[in-house]
Amino acid sequence: QIDFVWSFALGASMAACGYKYLRRTRRPFVNGYYLWTLICAAGLFAPMGTFFLLKYTDWETMFAYNADTLPPILPTAWVAGGGMLATLGFYATYRAICARNNTLMHFLWVSTYCLMLALPGFGFDRHTYAGTQADWRAGREMGMLRFLVSPVFRTFAMAMTMALPLLVFGMRTALGQQRITDEERRQHRRDILTSIVFTISYMCLTYTTYIVFIASNETRAHLSSGIFGPFAPMAHMLMVEAMFLPVFVLPYYNVK
């Protein structure tokens, strides 16, 4: 699920980085910005996600499946979904660009990156679990240290070492071709910050409403073992956003 959200965010962010060129064209898929989107989405992210799905099935599916129960349709969807959702994100942002709605243009890619990071944040326990599906269902404790020395974490760290520099390079290169004025730069920063504040505030409000008014006493009791009590998933989400969101927004926020 994170891979699919990331694919949409990738396409939306690349379109936003090439907004001045895309505003002048009626052929959104015949340009270097879309080509770079496809290279990253179909040539890197989709194969990378499929590798994790087949090699670390339990972890990649958040312990919904294991290697013996994985439906064949899922790897197929992983391969096809990356390019398709990146294209959808690119085109949705292109339409906002053509409408000269810069606020929506930024909201599409910033909010999607926030959502992408919120998934492992709210699902922190699952995302940092080093065991198998059987271990998870049996409630066996593994601990963070065991995850940090596990093969899945080492592989994930190597994959991010390849993927993130390519993403940042593409964004910075595209932005460098736009000749952005000082006033435009200030407006971009305001729109990006507004999108971040709105999206994270909405997620916090939604989760708080769920805990206070909807969640059962059993659910609250299950979440109350840590220092933050039933709000631990939200605290983890905020921590993940603070650690990793700058990686995705700073190339645009600090554009020269």
N, C-alpha and C positions, 0 to 999 in steps of 0.2 A: 504493500500500500504506500510506503514511503517512496519507493521508486517511481510509482505512477505520479504522485504529487510533485516530486522533484522534476519529472519530465515536463509537466505543464509549466512549472516555474521556470525551467530552463528556456523554453520557447518564449514565454512572456518576457523574461528579462532580456533576452537577446533582441527581441523586437523593440523593447523600450530603449535599449542602447543605440539602436539605429533609427531612432524616431524621425530625425530630420530627413533622411533619405526616403524612408517609407512613406512619409507624408506627401512626397512628390510623385510617387509611383502608383500605378494601378495594377502592378504585377507583384504581389507580395512574396511570391515564392520563386522569383527569378532574381536573386541577389546573394551576395556573400554572407549576409546575416542569417538568412534561412539555411544556406548551405552549411554554415558552421553549427547551427542548431541540429541539423540532421547528423552531422559527423559526430557530435557529442552524444546525442540521444540514441541514434541507431547503431553507431559504431563503437560506443564506449559504455554508456549507461545500461542499455538493454542487455548486451552480452554479460556485463558485470553482474547485473541483477539476476540473470539466468544462471550464472555460475554459482552464486550464493544460494539460489533456490535449489539447485541440484546437489551441491556439495554440503551445505548446511541447512537442509530442509526444515528441520525443527525450529531453528533460530529465525530463519528468514520468514517463515509463516507465523511467527510468534507462537509456536507450539500448537498450531491448529492441525498440522499434518506432520508426518515423518516420511522418510524415504519410501516406505512400503505403501503408504496410503495417499501419496501425492497424486492428484488427478492429472492426467497428461495434458488437459486443456490449460493448466496454469502456466507451465513453461512456454506454451504457444502464445498465451496472452501476454506474458512478460516480454517476449521478443517483439511482438507486433505493437503492444501498448505503448512502449517507450517513444517510438517515432510518431505515432498517431497523437498522443497527448501533447508532445512537444509542438507538433504542428497546430493543434487546437489552441494551445497557449499563445503561440506566435500570432495566429490569425485573430484571436480575440483581442489581443493587444493592438494589432494592426488596425482593427476597426475603431478602437478608442483613439488611436493616433489620427486616423482620417477624420474623426469627429472633433479633433483638436481638444480632446478632453484629457489633459495631462494628469489630472487627479486620478481618473479611472485607470489611465495607462500605468501609473505607478502602483495603484492599489492592486491590480491584477497580479503583478509579479511579487510585490513585497508581502501581501497577505498570504500568498501561496507558499512562499518560503517560511513564513511564520507558522503556517499549518504543518508544513513538512517537519519542522523542528518540534512542534507541539506533540506530534505522534510518539516519538521516542521519549519525550518529556513526560507526558501523561502515562505512558507505558514503560516507565523507567525500569521497573522490576523485571519485566519481560525482556526488555532490550538488553539488559546487562546480566542475563542469566546464562550460565555456561553449560547447563545440563541438557538433557534430551527431553522430548515430549513426555516420556514416562516419568522422568524425574520431576518435571513441572507438575504433572497431574497428581503425583504422590506427595507434593508439598515439600520436597527435599530442599533444604537451604544450601546455597552454593557460595554466596558472598561475592562482593565486588572484586576482590583480589584474584579469585579463581577465574573470573571473566577476563581480567586484564592480561593473564598469562595463557589464555586459551587460544587455540588455532584460529577460531573465528574472529577474535579481536585482532590478531596479527594480520590476518588476511584483509580485514576491513580497513585497518590503518594503512596498509600498502595501497589498497584501492583508492582511498581518499587522497593519498599522496600523489597519485596520478591524476585523479579527476578534478580536484579543486584548483590546482594551478592552471589547468586547461580552461576551466570555466572563468576564472579571474582574468586570464590572458585574453580570452575572447571578448569579455565585457570591456576591458580597458582599451583594447584595440578598436572596437566599434565606437566607443565614446570619443576616442581621440580623433575620429574622422568627422565629428558633428559640428565643430566650431561653436561651442556653447558660450553664450555671453554671460557676464557676471550676474545680470538680473535673472536670466534663465537658470543659472546654477543655484541661486538662492531659492527660486521657486521650486526647483526639483527637490532640494533638501527639505523644504517645508512639506511638500507632498509626501515624501518618503517617511519623514518623521510622523506625520499625521496618520499614515497608513499603519505604521508600526504600533502607535499608541492605540488606535481604534481596534485593530485586530486582536492584540494581546488583552486589552481591556474587555473586549467582547468574550473572549475565551475564559477569562477569569470570572466574569459575571455569570456566564453560562454554567461553569463548573460549580460556583458557589450556590447558585440557584438549585442545581441538582442535589448537592449535598444537604442543603438546609431543608428543602421542601419535597424532594422526590425520593432520595435514597432511603432504603430500608434501614432499620436499626442494625440489622446484621451486617449490611454493607459498611455502615459507619464504624461499627466495632472492628471489622476486618481491617479498615484503613487507619485505625487509631493507635497502632503500635509504635509508630515513630514519633520524633520530636514535633513534627508538624500536625500530628493527628490525621484526621480525615482529609486535610488539605495538603498532605504530602505530595500527591501527584501534581497538584498545581505548583507547588514549590519547586519540584523537579523540572516542570515545564519552564518556569521562569529562569531557572539556572541554565538549562540547555539553550534557551533563546539568548541569554546574555553572553554565553560562551561562543556560540557559533553564528548567530545572525549577522554580526559585523563582517564576517567573511564574505557574505553575499551582498550586503548593501554598501560597504565602504568603497568598492570600485566606482559606484555611481555617486555616492555621497561626496567623495573626494576628487571628483573629476576636475581636471585643470581647464 
